[in-house]
Amino acid sequence: MVIQTIPRLRGVTFSIDGRRFQSDRLGRVSLPVTSRAELERRVQVLDTVVRPGVRARFSGWYRGSPTFALYYAVRLRFVDVAGNAIDPAAIESVELLSSNGLPETYTDFDGGRRLWLQGRGIVPAGLHQESKDVSQVVQRVVVDDANVVNQGQQRFYPARSRDARIEVLFFSARFEVRDALFGFPIGSEVKLHYPSGRVERHDLGSDGDIRFRALPRGRYEIGVEAAGWSFDRPMSLSREQNVRLQVISYFDVGVIILGLMCGVLIILFIGRPHLIPVYGKRLSRRAVAASNR
C-alpha cells in the first residue's frame, strides 16, 4: 500500500514489525499492509529530522495519510530596550503560546541553546488538510521572579527565521549618594535588593555614584553603607532612572547640634541681656588665669 505524507516530506521513517521504511522525495512510501485499518493499527510513525534544523512529528492519520507538524531549531536572542544583548544565562524561563493554542514553558538558557519550536501545523482546508505556518507568541520571560515582557505583544514564526529576537524590559539606573545637608559624595557601597529577594552589594565610585547598565523591570529596594544614617528606599523600575540617595552624616549631626547650642545661647542672651557683660568678664578672668599658669 502506497501512502502520501501531509505535507510532502522526504526521509520520514515508518516502522512495522521491526522493519523500517522511509518516504521518497515526493513524500510517498510503500508499506506491507493491505487496508487503512491495518495501516493505522500496525504502522508506527517515528519523529524524524527531515533536514538540518527541521524535525517532523506525527500528528495523526487523515484518510490513510500521515500528517505531520514541523518543529524548527530556533535560538532565542534577548535584547534590552536599547537593543543591547542580554546574557541568556540571566533568563530563568520563557513561556510561549503557539497560534494553535499550545502553551509551552522553556528553561535553562545557559549558552543560548536552540529550542525545538513548532513552526508548521496541519489545519483543515475544505475537504483536505493543509500545512500552514504556526506563530509563537511571547507570554512571559522571567528574570529574578519578575516578568520582563508585556504579555502577547511579541510574535515570531519559527519556520521563517531560526533566530528569534525578544525584547526584554531591562533598564539602566544610576544611583548617586550624597550628604543630606551639604550634598558632598558619601558612602562606600549600595545594597540592591532584587524582586526575588536576592541582595547584591556594589562599591561606589569616588564621586559617590554607580551605574547599572541593565536591570530587569521590577520592584527593588536600595540601601547605602555610609558613615551616618540612611533608610532603604523602594523603587519600581519601569524606565531608565537617576536616583539620588541621601545620608544624614555624622558631620551633619555635629553641625545640627552646634547650631542648636548656638540658638539656645542666642535665645538665652536675648532674654537676659544683662548677663552678657557678666558672662564676658568671667570668660576674660578665666583666660587671664590660664595664661598666668
N, C-alpha and C positions, 0 to 999 in steps of 0.2 A: 504494500500500500504506500503510495507516494503522498506525502503531506507537504504543505507550504507554511512557512513561518510567517507570522504577522508581528512586526514588519519583516521584510525580506532581510534575513541575516545569514551571513556566511560563517561557518565554523561552529554553529550551535551543537552541543553534544547531547545525544539521547542514549539512554541505557535501557536494554531489555534482556532479561535473563543473563546478566553479566556481560553481554556484548554491547559495544559502543558504536554509535553511528554519528556522522557529522553532516550538517547541511552544506549544500554546494553554494556557489557564488550567487545563485538566484534564491537562496533560502529554501531549497527543496531537499528532501531526504526520503529514501525508500526504506521502509521498515517491514520486518516479517510479521505483519498482522493482517487480518482479513476484514475487520469491521471497526467501526468507530468505537463501539463499546469495548472491544478488546484493546484498541489503541489507548483509550483513556484509563483502562484498568491496569495494563501491563507496562506501559512505557513510562519511564522516569525521565523527566527533563531536568538537565543539570544547569546550574548557573555557569556561564561561560564568558571569558574575556574574548570578545569578538574582534577587537582591535586595541592597540595600546591606549589605556586610559578609559576604555568603554567596556562595561560588563552588562550582559543580558541576563535578566532574571525572569523566570517563568511566571506569568500572571494567571494563566488558566487556558482551558480549551474553548474554542469557538467554532462549532460546526466541523469538528475534526481537524482544526488548525490550532497549533500552539501560539499563544500570544505572549509578548514579552514587554516588560518595562526596561528601559535602558538607564543605567547608572553611570555617572561620569566621575572620574577622579578630579576633584576640584580643590584648589588651595585657597583658603580664606586669608585675605590680607586686610589688616586693620590699620586705619589711619585716623588721626585726630582731626578736629575741625579745621586745622590749618593745613591739612594734607601730609603731615609728618607721620612716618611709620611708627606704629606701636608694636612693641615686642609681643609676639603671640603667646609667649610663656606667661604674660600677665593676665591672659583671658582664662577665667575659670570654666565657663560654659557658654554655649551658643544654642539657642532654641530657634529652629526653623519650622515653618509651616508651608508645605507644598500646596500648589494650586488645586490638587486633588483632595486636599483636606487632611493630609497625613502629617502630624507633628512629630518632630524628632529633636532630641537634645544631644549635643556633642560636647565632649570634654577632652582634656589633655591635648593642648595645642603647642606643647614644647617642641620647638624646631619647625613649626609651621607645617605639620604633616597634612597630607591630602585626605579628603573625605570622599566617600562614595555617596553621591547625591543623585536622586532620581532627576533625569533631565527630559525623558520622554515617557509617555504612558499611552495606554490604549483607551480610546473613547468611542462610543457608538457614533456611526455616521450613516443614518438611514438603515439600510439592510446590511451594512458592512461595519467593520471595526477599523479604525484608523489610529496611527501612532502620531501623537502631537506633542509639542514642547510642553514641559512642565516647569513652572517657575517656583522659586523658593523665596519666601518672604521672611525677613528677619523679625522675630518676635522679641527676643531678649538676648542681650550679651551681658554676662555678669562678671564684674571685677570687684573684688573686696566686698562681696554681698550686695553690691549696688548694680542696678540695671543701667547701662550706659548707652542705650539707644532708645529712640521713640518707637513704640510698637507699631509694626506694619508699614513703616514709611520707606523701607528699602527692599528692593526686589532684584533678583538676578536669575539668569537662565543657564543652568549647568551645561546644556547642550551647545550653547553659543560661545561660552568662554570658560577656560579651565582655571582662571584666576578671578575670584570674586572679591571686589573691593567693598569693605564695610566701614562706614564712618562711625566712629565711636566718640562719645561726648567726653573727651579729655580736654582740660583747660589748663592754661598756665596761671600761676598765682605767685605774687610777690608779697613777702612779709617784711615790714620794717619795724624794728623795735626801738622805741625812743623813751627818754626820760619824760615823765608826765608833766613836770613844771618847766624844764629848760630845753627840752627837745633834743638833747645830745644822744648819740647812739649808746646803747647799753645792752648788756646781756651776753651770754656765752652760747646758748643754743635754744632752739624751739622744739617743742614736743608736738608731734602731729598725730592726732587720734583719727584713724580711718573709719569709714562707715561700718566696717566689720568688727571694730574694737581694737584692731592692731595698732600698736604705737611705734612710731619711729622718732628718733632724735637726730637733729641735724645742726651742725655748728653754724653759727652766724659769722658773716664776714666782718672785717674790721670796721665797716661802715654800719654795722648793725642790721644788715639786710640779708635776705636769702630768697632765691627764686626757684620755683619748681616749674619745669617745662611742661609736664603732662601729668595732671592729677585727674582721676576719674570723677565724673559727676557724683555728688552725694553730700551727706551731712558730715561735717568734721568738727573737731574741737582742737583749738590751738592754744598751747601754753608756752611760757617763757621761763628759762632758767636765768636769773639775774640777781644782782645784789640789791634786793628790795622786795616789793610786794606786787604781785600781778595775779590775775584770775584767768582761768581757762575760758576761752571765748568760742562760742559756737559759730559755725559758718556753713551756709548752704552754698555749695559750689555749683553754679549752673552757667557760668560765663567766666571770662578772664577777669581777675580781680587783683587790686592792690589793697593790702590790708595793713593798717597801722596799729601796732600793739603798744600800749603804754605801760610803763613800770613806775611805781612810786619808789624811788631810790632812797637809800639811807641819807644821801645828801639832801634830798627833798625834805625828809623828816627833820633833819637838823635845821634847815632853813625855816621850816614852819615853826619849830619850837622857839628858835631865836626870835622870829617875828612876833610870836605870841608874847614872849617875855618883854620885848620892847614895847609892845602895845600895852601890856599891863602897867609898865613903868610910866609910860606917857599918860595913861588914864589916871594913875595914882598922883602924878605931879600936877596934872591939870586940875584935879580936885583939891589939892593941897599945895599951892604954890609956895607957901612959907617954908616948906620942907627943903626946897631946892638949895638955898644958901647954907642951911644947917648941914644938909647931907654933903654939899660940896666941901664945907670946911672939914668935915670928918674924913673925907677922902683925901684932902690935902695933908692933914695931920698924919694919916697913915702912910702917905707917900714919903713925907719927910722923915718919919721914924724909920722907915725901911731903908732910906738912903744913908742914914746915920749908922746903921748897923754895918 
